[in-house]
Amino acid sequence: MVKLILLLLSLTFTVGQAQIRYEDYFTDNTLRFDYQRCGTATSEQVYFEGMRQEGKWSGTRTRLIDPFPWGEYRVEVYDKTSKKMIYSRGYAGLFSEWQSTAESKVTSRCFYETVLLPYPKNPVKLRLLTRDRKTKLQKVFEYEIDPKDYFIKKEAGPVYKAYMVHDSGDPTKKIDIVFLPDGFTAGEMDQFRESVKKFSKGLFDSAPFTANEDKFNIWLVEAPSVESGTDIPGKGIYKETLLNTSFYTFDSERYNMTYDIKSVRDVAANAPYDAIIILVNSDKYGGGGVYNYYGCFTAYNPQSVGVFVHEFGHSFTWLADEYYTSDVAYSDYVDLTVEPIQPNVTTLVDFNKKWKSMVKPGTPIPTPRTHQYKGVVGAYEGGLYSAKGIYSPMNKCKMNWINDPFCPVCQKTIQEMIDYYTK
Ligand SMILES: [Zn+2]
């Protein structure tokens, strides 16, 4: 009987895997779908911008349906004839963060966004979904894509030289990180290259990346800016840079990000990539990371390596900040009556879905933030910008303080994402 169940399970697994064969539905290329996400604190609309055919699809070709529940947003692609879902991916964006700011209560605003998918062979329906306050995904936009549509741009876009600085093999089987420079002039490209090597080393010095070094390729694109530096609006400093990064995003001084995702994607398209990292030419402390979108940080602050690895935790997996005392621009970030989706925080509404299985018997839940429980996996009150009602897995973690290692829960989450891309 056990054998039969095992056989059935393995058959189901095989059929499940065989259901979406990449080559049945997609060409070798990438399709970029551009749109604007607009609204207020409580409303949201999506407006189509355009489509572009890009180079070879470098994402996974065997796991086309996203197995993770992460990200405020999700893109789903359905074959038009069979109505079967053939691709999906969770991601996040700046609009949902902005919806938690005071500005969103008094004005409406648009954010340029893009999603990438493997280029379809036949007509498909693309759906964009957004999580509501209860974390349920709701459809906000649908668009029918005819892959033969002659309005899909085929032009190359701005061309820059791309180099691989860490080579582990075939991009379709590895995780490709591309570093993009912002505020580095043509004369500063040597510095940019040296910095990318330094940060690659910094990533592979951190667990769990150390044991997975051979699963990553690292690329850089030499794309110079007119001026050196980045915008610091609060100090009246503005620089002409290629990717338009700026401190004071959402009026938070150290939040260095860019709204100009169109330029980011244009420059990134010069290399195969799964993850974008923007390296900003500044020694001022700062950065940010948005899940499956991009990570951004300054190159020359003494804390830069720690900031990079922390932001990569946000942008590569959907790890939440575990800190709860710093000044951030958000209010009412989480509904405490539901379990948040992020893997490393809990409201204890449904702790079974989180890391409860990693907590040793006898550890009190909630776990006191005392010396006795130092280095112990538990549920410590405080996390995701809130001192009350949200709990984190450990007293120490890189998602709380950038110079600490990732806690076991965050490490496990990162390992699952590495396996998703490479197994
Ligand atoms: Zn953690």
Residues whose N, C-alpha, C, O or C-beta is under 5 A from the ligand:
A	BS01	ZN	N344 C397 M399 C407 C410
